[in-house]
């Protein structure tokens, strides 16, 4: 039995799928922070802000992989220190978000400071203490492109409220939704239907 979506499949487009994927790969390889910021439209930002708020995060960040630099770069942040945080480079061989990128698996930790893999460099830079972290792989343009993370900061000596399994599901679902929105914009641009 065929899917209703098969009704719109066009064999001519199937033949150029490889070309589309290749073009998007080249585009993603050259993606810089400003181009990514321009790509994130108000709908995508709203999806992310809503998800971060729903899970009780203090803030959320999109990290993009720069394979040439061997780093994840903070490309977008919803917190009060976004101007200082965007552009921060996290080496691919350090920290929890790098593990999420390498393993392509979500990660949730409610006592992040106690984890040996936690890199506190960013906390020190911002003068904050992360209590809990949730991070998921971020795909778009037919590949793994980075990580979406959110954190809860410690307030004085009180523990962070923490994240739960349903929060992992929410951030993962939101990441997939943003992936689809980005892919839709990019494919429309390739076809000349939208300027990105």
Rosetta constraint file for C-alpha pairs under 8 A:
AtomPair CA 2 CA 6 HARMONIC 6.46 0.50
AtomPair CA 3 CA 7 HARMONIC 7.67 0.50
AtomPair CA 5 CA 9 HARMONIC 6.99 0.50
AtomPair CA 9 CA 13 HARMONIC 7.72 0.50
AtomPair CA 9 CA 14 HARMONIC 7.82 0.50
AtomPair CA 10 CA 14 HARMONIC 6.51 0.50
AtomPair CA 11 CA 15 HARMONIC 6.42 0.50
AtomPair CA 12 CA 16 HARMONIC 6.99 0.50
AtomPair CA 13 CA 17 HARMONIC 6.38 0.50
AtomPair CA 16 CA 20 HARMONIC 6.31 0.50
AtomPair CA 17 CA 21 HARMONIC 6.20 0.50
AtomPair CA 18 CA 22 HARMONIC 6.07 0.50
AtomPair CA 19 CA 23 HARMONIC 6.06 0.50
AtomPair CA 20 CA 24 HARMONIC 6.13 0.50
AtomPair CA 20 CA 187 HARMONIC 7.74 0.50
AtomPair CA 20 CA 190 HARMONIC 7.67 0.50
AtomPair CA 21 CA 25 HARMONIC 6.08 0.50
AtomPair CA 21 CA 141 HARMONIC 7.21 0.50
AtomPair CA 21 CA 142 HARMONIC 6.57 0.50
AtomPair CA 22 CA 26 HARMONIC 6.32 0.50
AtomPair CA 23 CA 27 HARMONIC 6.17 0.50
AtomPair CA 24 CA 28 HARMONIC 5.97 0.50
AtomPair CA 24 CA 141 HARMONIC 5.54 0.50
AtomPair CA 24 CA 142 HARMONIC 7.59 0.50
AtomPair CA 24 CA 186 HARMONIC 7.72 0.50
AtomPair CA 25 CA 29 HARMONIC 6.11 0.50
AtomPair CA 25 CA 141 HARMONIC 6.62 0.50
AtomPair CA 25 CA 142 HARMONIC 7.56 0.50
AtomPair CA 25 CA 143 HARMONIC 7.89 0.50
AtomPair CA 26 CA 30 HARMONIC 6.50 0.50
AtomPair CA 27 CA 31 HARMONIC 6.19 0.50
AtomPair CA 28 CA 141 HARMONIC 6.99 0.50
AtomPair CA 28 CA 145 HARMONIC 7.94 0.50
AtomPair CA 31 CA 35 HARMONIC 6.25 0.50
AtomPair CA 31 CA 36 HARMONIC 6.68 0.50
AtomPair CA 32 CA 36 HARMONIC 6.26 0.50
AtomPair CA 33 CA 37 HARMONIC 6.12 0.50
AtomPair CA 33 CA 75 HARMONIC 5.56 0.50
AtomPair CA 33 CA 87 HARMONIC 7.59 0.50
AtomPair CA 34 CA 38 HARMONIC 6.16 0.50
AtomPair CA 35 CA 39 HARMONIC 6.15 0.50
AtomPair CA 36 CA 40 HARMONIC 6.39 0.50
AtomPair CA 36 CA 75 HARMONIC 7.25 0.50
AtomPair CA 37 CA 75 HARMONIC 7.31 0.50
AtomPair CA 37 CA 76 HARMONIC 7.08 0.50
AtomPair CA 38 CA 196 HARMONIC 7.86 0.50
AtomPair CA 39 CA 182 HARMONIC 7.36 0.50
AtomPair CA 39 CA 196 HARMONIC 6.53 0.50
AtomPair CA 40 CA 44 HARMONIC 5.81 0.50
AtomPair CA 40 CA 45 HARMONIC 6.44 0.50
AtomPair CA 40 CA 182 HARMONIC 7.60 0.50
AtomPair CA 41 CA 45 HARMONIC 6.36 0.50
AtomPair CA 42 CA 46 HARMONIC 6.01 0.50
AtomPair CA 43 CA 47 HARMONIC 6.25 0.50
AtomPair CA 44 CA 48 HARMONIC 6.36 0.50
AtomPair CA 44 CA 178 HARMONIC 5.73 0.50
AtomPair CA 44 CA 181 HARMONIC 7.13 0.50
AtomPair CA 45 CA 49 HARMONIC 6.01 0.50
AtomPair CA 46 CA 50 HARMONIC 5.89 0.50
AtomPair CA 47 CA 51 HARMONIC 6.19 0.50
AtomPair CA 47 CA 174 HARMONIC 6.56 0.50
AtomPair CA 47 CA 178 HARMONIC 7.40 0.50
AtomPair CA 48 CA 52 HARMONIC 6.12 0.50
AtomPair CA 48 CA 60 HARMONIC 7.98 0.50
AtomPair CA 48 CA 174 HARMONIC 6.60 0.50
AtomPair CA 48 CA 175 HARMONIC 7.89 0.50
AtomPair CA 48 CA 178 HARMONIC 7.92 0.50
AtomPair CA 49 CA 53 HARMONIC 6.07 0.50
AtomPair CA 49 CA 60 HARMONIC 7.86 0.50
AtomPair CA 49 CA 78 HARMONIC 7.08 0.50
AtomPair CA 50 CA 54 HARMONIC 6.00 0.50
AtomPair CA 51 CA 55 HARMONIC 6.29 0.50
AtomPair CA 51 CA 170 HARMONIC 6.55 0.50
AtomPair CA 51 CA 171 HARMONIC 6.20 0.50
AtomPair CA 51 CA 174 HARMONIC 6.66 0.50
AtomPair CA 52 CA 56 HARMONIC 6.37 0.50
AtomPair CA 52 CA 57 HARMONIC 5.27 0.50
AtomPair CA 52 CA 58 HARMONIC 7.76 0.50
AtomPair CA 52 CA 59 HARMONIC 6.66 0.50
AtomPair CA 52 CA 60 HARMONIC 6.17 0.50
AtomPair CA 52 CA 150 HARMONIC 6.77 0.50
AtomPair CA 52 CA 171 HARMONIC 7.49 0.50
AtomPair CA 53 CA 57 HARMONIC 5.88 0.50
AtomPair CA 53 CA 58 HARMONIC 7.85 0.50
AtomPair CA 55 CA 163 HARMONIC 6.97 0.50
AtomPair CA 55 CA 167 HARMONIC 5.41 0.50
AtomPair CA 55 CA 170 HARMONIC 7.59 0.50
AtomPair CA 56 CA 152 HARMONIC 7.44 0.50
AtomPair CA 56 CA 163 HARMONIC 7.80 0.50
AtomPair CA 57 CA 150 HARMONIC 5.87 0.50
AtomPair CA 57 CA 151 HARMONIC 5.35 0.50
AtomPair CA 57 CA 152 HARMONIC 5.08 0.50
AtomPair CA 58 CA 79 HARMONIC 7.15 0.50
AtomPair CA 58 CA 150 HARMONIC 7.37 0.50
AtomPair CA 58 CA 151 HARMONIC 5.83 0.50
AtomPair CA 58 CA 152 HARMONIC 4.82 0.50
AtomPair CA 58 CA 153 HARMONIC 6.26 0.50
AtomPair CA 59 CA 77 HARMONIC 7.07 0.50
AtomPair CA 59 CA 78 HARMONIC 5.39 0.50
AtomPair CA 59 CA 79 HARMONIC 4.85 0.50
AtomPair CA 59 CA 150 HARMONIC 5.67 0.50
AtomPair CA 59 CA 151 HARMONIC 5.91 0.50
AtomPair CA 59 CA 152 HARMONIC 7.17 0.50
AtomPair CA 60 CA 77 HARMONIC 5.63 0.50
AtomPair CA 60 CA 78 HARMONIC 5.51 0.50
AtomPair CA 60 CA 79 HARMONIC 6.92 0.50
AtomPair CA 60 CA 148 HARMONIC 7.31 0.50
AtomPair CA 60 CA 149 HARMONIC 5.60 0.50
AtomPair CA 60 CA 150 HARMONIC 4.00 0.50
AtomPair CA 60 CA 151 HARMONIC 6.47 0.50
AtomPair CA 61 CA 74 HARMONIC 6.57 0.50
AtomPair CA 61 CA 75 HARMONIC 7.38 0.50
AtomPair CA 61 CA 76 HARMONIC 5.51 0.50
AtomPair CA 61 CA 77 HARMONIC 4.33 0.50
AtomPair CA 61 CA 78 HARMONIC 6.66 0.50
AtomPair CA 61 CA 148 HARMONIC 5.77 0.50
AtomPair CA 61 CA 149 HARMONIC 5.30 0.50
AtomPair CA 61 CA 150 HARMONIC 6.15 0.50
AtomPair CA 62 CA 74 HARMONIC 5.96 0.50
AtomPair CA 62 CA 75 HARMONIC 5.65 0.50
AtomPair CA 62 CA 76 HARMONIC 5.11 0.50
AtomPair CA 62 CA 77 HARMONIC 6.52 0.50
AtomPair CA 62 CA 146 HARMONIC 7.33 0.50
AtomPair CA 62 CA 147 HARMONIC 5.97 0.50
AtomPair CA 62 CA 148 HARMONIC 4.55 0.50
AtomPair CA 62 CA 149 HARMONIC 6.50 0.50
AtomPair CA 63 CA 72 HARMONIC 5.55 0.50
AtomPair CA 63 CA 73 HARMONIC 5.14 0.50
AtomPair CA 63 CA 74 HARMONIC 4.46 0.50
AtomPair CA 63 CA 75 HARMONIC 5.58 0.50
AtomPair CA 63 CA 76 HARMONIC 7.25 0.50
AtomPair CA 63 CA 146 HARMONIC 5.30 0.50
AtomPair CA 63 CA 147 HARMONIC 5.06 0.50
AtomPair CA 63 CA 148 HARMONIC 6.12 0.50
AtomPair CA 63 CA 149 HARMONIC 7.77 0.50
AtomPair CA 64 CA 72 HARMONIC 5.31 0.50
AtomPair CA 64 CA 73 HARMONIC 5.20 0.50
AtomPair CA 64 CA 74 HARMONIC 6.50 0.50
AtomPair CA 64 CA 75 HARMONIC 6.27 0.50
AtomPair CA 64 CA 145 HARMONIC 5.79 0.50
AtomPair CA 64 CA 146 HARMONIC 4.31 0.50
AtomPair CA 64 CA 147 HARMONIC 6.65 0.50
AtomPair CA 65 CA 70 HARMONIC 7.60 0.50
AtomPair CA 65 CA 71 HARMONIC 6.02 0.50
AtomPair CA 65 CA 72 HARMONIC 4.49 0.50
AtomPair CA 65 CA 73 HARMONIC 6.34 0.50
AtomPair CA 65 CA 145 HARMONIC 5.66 0.50
AtomPair CA 65 CA 146 HARMONIC 4.97 0.50
AtomPair CA 66 CA 70 HARMONIC 5.84 0.50
AtomPair CA 66 CA 71 HARMONIC 5.40 0.50
AtomPair CA 66 CA 72 HARMONIC 6.01 0.50
AtomPair CA 66 CA 73 HARMONIC 7.00 0.50
AtomPair CA 67 CA 71 HARMONIC 6.54 0.50
AtomPair CA 70 CA 91 HARMONIC 6.14 0.50
AtomPair CA 70 CA 92 HARMONIC 5.50 0.50
AtomPair CA 71 CA 89 HARMONIC 5.85 0.50
AtomPair CA 71 CA 90 HARMONIC 5.32 0.50
AtomPair CA 71 CA 91 HARMONIC 4.27 0.50
AtomPair CA 71 CA 92 HARMONIC 4.72 0.50
AtomPair CA 72 CA 89 HARMONIC 5.69 0.50
AtomPair CA 72 CA 90 HARMONIC 5.06 0.50
AtomPair CA 72 CA 91 HARMONIC 6.31 0.50
AtomPair CA 72 CA 92 HARMONIC 6.26 0.50
AtomPair CA 72 CA 98 HARMONIC 7.26 0.50
AtomPair CA 72 CA 146 HARMONIC 6.95 0.50
AtomPair CA 73 CA 86 HARMONIC 7.54 0.50
AtomPair CA 73 CA 87 HARMONIC 5.74 0.50
AtomPair CA 73 CA 88 HARMONIC 5.61 0.50
AtomPair CA 73 CA 89 HARMONIC 4.55 0.50
AtomPair CA 73 CA 90 HARMONIC 6.24 0.50
AtomPair CA 74 CA 85 HARMONIC 6.63 0.50
AtomPair CA 74 CA 86 HARMONIC 4.83 0.50
AtomPair CA 74 CA 87 HARMONIC 5.20 0.50
AtomPair CA 74 CA 88 HARMONIC 5.38 0.50
AtomPair CA 74 CA 89 HARMONIC 6.63 0.50
AtomPair CA 75 CA 86 HARMONIC 5.34 0.50
AtomPair CA 75 CA 87 HARMONIC 6.20 0.50
AtomPair CA 76 CA 82 HARMONIC 7.38 0.50
AtomPair CA 76 CA 86 HARMONIC 6.00 0.50
AtomPair CA 77 CA 82 HARMONIC 5.17 0.50
AtomPair CA 77 CA 85 HARMONIC 7.29 0.50
AtomPair CA 77 CA 86 HARMONIC 6.66 0.50
AtomPair CA 78 CA 82 HARMONIC 6.33 0.50
AtomPair CA 81 CA 85 HARMONIC 6.05 0.50
AtomPair CA 81 CA 126 HARMONIC 7.41 0.50
AtomPair CA 82 CA 86 HARMONIC 5.74 0.50
AtomPair CA 84 CA 88 HARMONIC 7.87 0.50
AtomPair CA 84 CA 126 HARMONIC 7.92 0.50
AtomPair CA 85 CA 126 HARMONIC 7.92 0.50
AtomPair CA 90 CA 94 HARMONIC 7.03 0.50
AtomPair CA 90 CA 95 HARMONIC 7.58 0.50
AtomPair CA 90 CA 98 HARMONIC 7.67 0.50
AtomPair CA 91 CA 95 HARMONIC 7.86 0.50
AtomPair CA 91 CA 98 HARMONIC 7.39 0.50
AtomPair CA 92 CA 98 HARMONIC 5.05 0.50
AtomPair CA 93 CA 98 HARMONIC 6.35 0.50
AtomPair CA 93 CA 99 HARMONIC 7.90 0.50
AtomPair CA 94 CA 98 HARMONIC 6.09 0.50
AtomPair CA 94 CA 99 HARMONIC 7.78 0.50
AtomPair CA 94 CA 117 HARMONIC 7.20 0.50
AtomPair CA 94 CA 118 HARMONIC 7.94 0.50
AtomPair CA 94 CA 119 HARMONIC 6.62 0.50
AtomPair CA 95 CA 99 HARMONIC 6.72 0.50
AtomPair CA 95 CA 117 HARMONIC 5.33 0.50
AtomPair CA 95 CA 118 HARMONIC 4.94 0.50
AtomPair CA 95 CA 119 HARMONIC 4.71 0.50
AtomPair CA 96 CA 100 HARMONIC 6.38 0.50
AtomPair CA 96 CA 107 HARMONIC 7.94 0.50
AtomPair CA 96 CA 117 HARMONIC 5.92 0.50
AtomPair CA 96 CA 118 HARMONIC 5.61 0.50
AtomPair CA 96 CA 119 HARMONIC 7.29 0.50
AtomPair CA 97 CA 101 HARMONIC 6.25 0.50
AtomPair CA 97 CA 135 HARMONIC 6.52 0.50
AtomPair CA 97 CA 147 HARMONIC 6.71 0.50
AtomPair CA 97 CA 149 HARMONIC 7.42 0.50
AtomPair CA 98 CA 102 HARMONIC 6.09 0.50
AtomPair CA 99 CA 103 HARMONIC 5.92 0.50
AtomPair CA 99 CA 104 HARMONIC 7.98 0.50
AtomPair CA 100 CA 104 HARMONIC 5.38 0.50
AtomPair CA 100 CA 105 HARMONIC 5.49 0.50
AtomPair CA 100 CA 106 HARMONIC 6.13 0.50
AtomPair CA 100 CA 107 HARMONIC 6.54 0.50
AtomPair CA 100 CA 135 HARMONIC 6.81 0.50
AtomPair CA 100 CA 136 HARMONIC 6.50 0.50
AtomPair CA 100 CA 137 HARMONIC 6.26 0.50
AtomPair CA 100 CA 147 HARMONIC 7.11 0.50
AtomPair CA 101 CA 105 HARMONIC 7.51 0.50
AtomPair CA 101 CA 137 HARMONIC 5.92 0.50
AtomPair CA 101 CA 146 HARMONIC 6.31 0.50
AtomPair CA 101 CA 147 HARMONIC 6.20 0.50
AtomPair CA 104 CA 136 HARMONIC 7.57 0.50
AtomPair CA 104 CA 137 HARMONIC 5.42 0.50
AtomPair CA 105 CA 136 HARMONIC 6.47 0.50
AtomPair CA 105 CA 137 HARMONIC 6.41 0.50
AtomPair CA 106 CA 134 HARMONIC 7.47 0.50
AtomPair CA 106 CA 135 HARMONIC 5.60 0.50
AtomPair CA 106 CA 136 HARMONIC 4.27 0.50
AtomPair CA 106 CA 137 HARMONIC 6.49 0.50
AtomPair CA 106 CA 168 HARMONIC 7.20 0.50
AtomPair CA 106 CA 172 HARMONIC 7.86 0.50
AtomPair CA 107 CA 133 HARMONIC 7.81 0.50
AtomPair CA 107 CA 134 HARMONIC 5.65 0.50
AtomPair CA 107 CA 135 HARMONIC 5.23 0.50
AtomPair CA 107 CA 136 HARMONIC 6.48 0.50
AtomPair CA 107 CA 168 HARMONIC 7.95 0.50
AtomPair CA 108 CA 132 HARMONIC 7.66 0.50
AtomPair CA 108 CA 133 HARMONIC 5.78 0.50
AtomPair CA 108 CA 134 HARMONIC 4.37 0.50
AtomPair CA 108 CA 135 HARMONIC 6.54 0.50
AtomPair CA 108 CA 163 HARMONIC 6.98 0.50
AtomPair CA 108 CA 164 HARMONIC 7.81 0.50
AtomPair CA 108 CA 168 HARMONIC 7.24 0.50
AtomPair CA 109 CA 132 HARMONIC 5.58 0.50
AtomPair CA 109 CA 133 HARMONIC 5.43 0.50
AtomPair CA 109 CA 134 HARMONIC 6.53 0.50
AtomPair CA 109 CA 162 HARMONIC 7.80 0.50
AtomPair CA 109 CA 163 HARMONIC 7.48 0.50
AtomPair CA 110 CA 131 HARMONIC 6.35 0.50
AtomPair CA 110 CA 132 HARMONIC 4.16 0.50
AtomPair CA 110 CA 133 HARMONIC 6.46 0.50
AtomPair CA 110 CA 160 HARMONIC 7.30 0.50
AtomPair CA 110 CA 161 HARMONIC 7.97 0.50
AtomPair CA 110 CA 162 HARMONIC 4.98 0.50
AtomPair CA 110 CA 163 HARMONIC 6.44 0.50
AtomPair CA 111 CA 115 HARMONIC 7.32 0.50
AtomPair CA 111 CA 131 HARMONIC 5.68 0.50
AtomPair CA 111 CA 132 HARMONIC 5.68 0.50
AtomPair CA 112 CA 118 HARMONIC 6.46 0.50
AtomPair CA 112 CA 130 HARMONIC 6.89 0.50
AtomPair CA 112 CA 131 HARMONIC 5.66 0.50
AtomPair CA 112 CA 132 HARMONIC 5.43 0.50
AtomPair CA 112 CA 133 HARMONIC 6.56 0.50
AtomPair CA 113 CA 118 HARMONIC 6.55 0.50
AtomPair CA 113 CA 120 HARMONIC 8.00 0.50
AtomPair CA 113 CA 130 HARMONIC 7.01 0.50
AtomPair CA 113 CA 131 HARMONIC 6.49 0.50
AtomPair CA 114 CA 118 HARMONIC 7.88 0.50
AtomPair CA 120 CA 124 HARMONIC 6.23 0.50
AtomPair CA 121 CA 125 HARMONIC 6.25 0.50
AtomPair CA 122 CA 126 HARMONIC 6.19 0.50
AtomPair CA 123 CA 127 HARMONIC 5.72 0.50
AtomPair CA 123 CA 128 HARMONIC 4.95 0.50
AtomPair CA 123 CA 129 HARMONIC 5.54 0.50
AtomPair CA 123 CA 130 HARMONIC 6.74 0.50
AtomPair CA 124 CA 128 HARMONIC 6.55 0.50
AtomPair CA 124 CA 129 HARMONIC 7.80 0.50
AtomPair CA 128 CA 153 HARMONIC 6.84 0.50
AtomPair CA 128 CA 154 HARMONIC 7.65 0.50
AtomPair CA 129 CA 153 HARMONIC 5.58 0.50
AtomPair CA 129 CA 154 HARMONIC 5.57 0.50
AtomPair CA 130 CA 151 HARMONIC 6.52 0.50
AtomPair CA 130 CA 152 HARMONIC 6.02 0.50
AtomPair CA 130 CA 153 HARMONIC 4.43 0.50
AtomPair CA 130 CA 154 HARMONIC 5.89 0.50
AtomPair CA 131 CA 151 HARMONIC 7.37 0.50
AtomPair CA 131 CA 152 HARMONIC 5.69 0.50
AtomPair CA 131 CA 153 HARMONIC 5.22 0.50
AtomPair CA 131 CA 154 HARMONIC 5.14 0.50
AtomPair CA 131 CA 159 HARMONIC 6.76 0.50
AtomPair CA 131 CA 160 HARMONIC 5.28 0.50
AtomPair CA 131 CA 162 HARMONIC 7.76 0.50
AtomPair CA 132 CA 151 HARMONIC 5.55 0.50
AtomPair CA 132 CA 152 HARMONIC 5.11 0.50
AtomPair CA 132 CA 153 HARMONIC 7.00 0.50
AtomPair CA 132 CA 160 HARMONIC 6.27 0.50
AtomPair CA 132 CA 161 HARMONIC 7.97 0.50
AtomPair CA 132 CA 162 HARMONIC 5.66 0.50
AtomPair CA 132 CA 163 HARMONIC 7.05 0.50
AtomPair CA 133 CA 149 HARMONIC 7.08 0.50
AtomPair CA 133 CA 150 HARMONIC 5.85 0.50
AtomPair CA 133 CA 151 HARMONIC 4.44 0.50
AtomPair CA 133 CA 152 HARMONIC 6.53 0.50
AtomPair CA 133 CA 163 HARMONIC 7.59 0.50
AtomPair CA 134 CA 149 HARMONIC 5.58 0.50
AtomPair CA 134 CA 150 HARMONIC 5.41 0.50
AtomPair CA 134 CA 151 HARMONIC 6.37 0.50
AtomPair CA 134 CA 163 HARMONIC 7.13 0.50
AtomPair CA 134 CA 168 HARMONIC 6.91 0.50
AtomPair CA 135 CA 147 HARMONIC 6.62 0.50
AtomPair CA 135 CA 148 HARMONIC 5.61 0.50
AtomPair CA 135 CA 149 HARMONIC 4.05 0.50
AtomPair CA 135 CA 150 HARMONIC 6.41 0.50
AtomPair CA 135 CA 168 HARMONIC 7.91 0.50
AtomPair CA 136 CA 147 HARMONIC 5.64 0.50
AtomPair CA 136 CA 148 HARMONIC 5.43 0.50
AtomPair CA 136 CA 149 HARMONIC 6.39 0.50
AtomPair CA 136 CA 168 HARMONIC 7.73 0.50
AtomPair CA 136 CA 171 HARMONIC 7.19 0.50
AtomPair CA 136 CA 172 HARMONIC 6.13 0.50
AtomPair CA 136 CA 175 HARMONIC 7.77 0.50
AtomPair CA 137 CA 144 HARMONIC 7.12 0.50
AtomPair CA 137 CA 146 HARMONIC 6.13 0.50
AtomPair CA 137 CA 147 HARMONIC 4.50 0.50
AtomPair CA 137 CA 148 HARMONIC 6.35 0.50
AtomPair CA 137 CA 172 HARMONIC 7.93 0.50
AtomPair CA 137 CA 175 HARMONIC 7.95 0.50
AtomPair CA 138 CA 144 HARMONIC 6.00 0.50
AtomPair CA 138 CA 145 HARMONIC 5.85 0.50
AtomPair CA 138 CA 146 HARMONIC 4.95 0.50
AtomPair CA 138 CA 147 HARMONIC 4.70 0.50
AtomPair CA 138 CA 148 HARMONIC 5.99 0.50
AtomPair CA 138 CA 175 HARMONIC 6.14 0.50
AtomPair CA 138 CA 176 HARMONIC 7.64 0.50
AtomPair CA 138 CA 179 HARMONIC 7.47 0.50
AtomPair CA 139 CA 143 HARMONIC 5.38 0.50
AtomPair CA 139 CA 144 HARMONIC 4.29 0.50
AtomPair CA 139 CA 145 HARMONIC 5.25 0.50
AtomPair CA 139 CA 146 HARMONIC 6.80 0.50
AtomPair CA 139 CA 175 HARMONIC 7.78 0.50
AtomPair CA 139 CA 176 HARMONIC 7.48 0.50
AtomPair CA 139 CA 179 HARMONIC 6.04 0.50
AtomPair CA 140 CA 144 HARMONIC 6.58 0.50
AtomPair CA 140 CA 145 HARMONIC 6.40 0.50
AtomPair CA 140 CA 179 HARMONIC 4.88 0.50
AtomPair CA 140 CA 180 HARMONIC 7.38 0.50
AtomPair CA 140 CA 182 HARMONIC 6.72 0.50
AtomPair CA 140 CA 183 HARMONIC 6.21 0.50
AtomPair CA 141 CA 179 HARMONIC 7.91 0.50
AtomPair CA 141 CA 182 HARMONIC 7.69 0.50
AtomPair CA 141 CA 183 HARMONIC 5.82 0.50
AtomPair CA 141 CA 186 HARMONIC 7.70 0.50
AtomPair CA 148 CA 175 HARMONIC 7.18 0.50
AtomPair CA 152 CA 160 HARMONIC 6.05 0.50
AtomPair CA 152 CA 161 HARMONIC 7.65 0.50
AtomPair CA 152 CA 162 HARMONIC 7.22 0.50
AtomPair CA 153 CA 160 HARMONIC 6.50 0.50
AtomPair CA 154 CA 158 HARMONIC 6.48 0.50
AtomPair CA 154 CA 159 HARMONIC 6.01 0.50
AtomPair CA 154 CA 160 HARMONIC 5.45 0.50
AtomPair CA 155 CA 159 HARMONIC 7.35 0.50
AtomPair CA 155 CA 160 HARMONIC 7.50 0.50
AtomPair CA 163 CA 167 HARMONIC 6.04 0.50
AtomPair CA 163 CA 168 HARMONIC 7.75 0.50
AtomPair CA 164 CA 168 HARMONIC 6.76 0.50
AtomPair CA 165 CA 169 HARMONIC 6.48 0.50
AtomPair CA 166 CA 170 HARMONIC 6.22 0.50
AtomPair CA 167 CA 171 HARMONIC 6.23 0.50
AtomPair CA 168 CA 172 HARMONIC 5.98 0.50
AtomPair CA 169 CA 173 HARMONIC 5.96 0.50
AtomPair CA 170 CA 174 HARMONIC 6.08 0.50
AtomPair CA 171 CA 175 HARMONIC 6.04 0.50
AtomPair CA 172 CA 176 HARMONIC 6.32 0.50
AtomPair CA 173 CA 177 HARMONIC 6.20 0.50
AtomPair CA 174 CA 178 HARMONIC 6.16 0.50
AtomPair CA 175 CA 179 HARMONIC 6.09 0.50
AtomPair CA 176 CA 180 HARMONIC 6.26 0.50
AtomPair CA 177 CA 181 HARMONIC 6.26 0.50
AtomPair CA 178 CA 182 HARMONIC 6.05 0.50
AtomPair CA 179 CA 183 HARMONIC 6.06 0.50
AtomPair CA 180 CA 184 HARMONIC 5.96 0.50
AtomPair CA 181 CA 185 HARMONIC 6.33 0.50
AtomPair CA 182 CA 186 HARMONIC 6.18 0.50
AtomPair CA 183 CA 187 HARMONIC 6.00 0.50
AtomPair CA 184 CA 188 HARMONIC 6.03 0.50
AtomPair CA 185 CA 189 HARMONIC 6.12 0.50
AtomPair CA 185 CA 194 HARMONIC 7.09 0.50
AtomPair CA 185 CA 196 HARMONIC 6.82 0.50
AtomPair CA 186 CA 190 HARMONIC 6.23 0.50
AtomPair CA 186 CA 196 HARMONIC 6.99 0.50
AtomPair CA 187 CA 191 HARMONIC 6.25 0.50
AtomPair CA 188 CA 192 HARMONIC 6.20 0.50
AtomPair CA 188 CA 193 HARMONIC 4.91 0.50
AtomPair CA 188 CA 194 HARMONIC 5.44 0.50
AtomPair CA 189 CA 193 HARMONIC 5.56 0.50
AtomPair CA 189 CA 194 HARMONIC 4.64 0.50
AtomPair CA 189 CA 195 HARMONIC 5.44 0.50
AtomPair CA 189 CA 196 HARMONIC 6.03 0.50
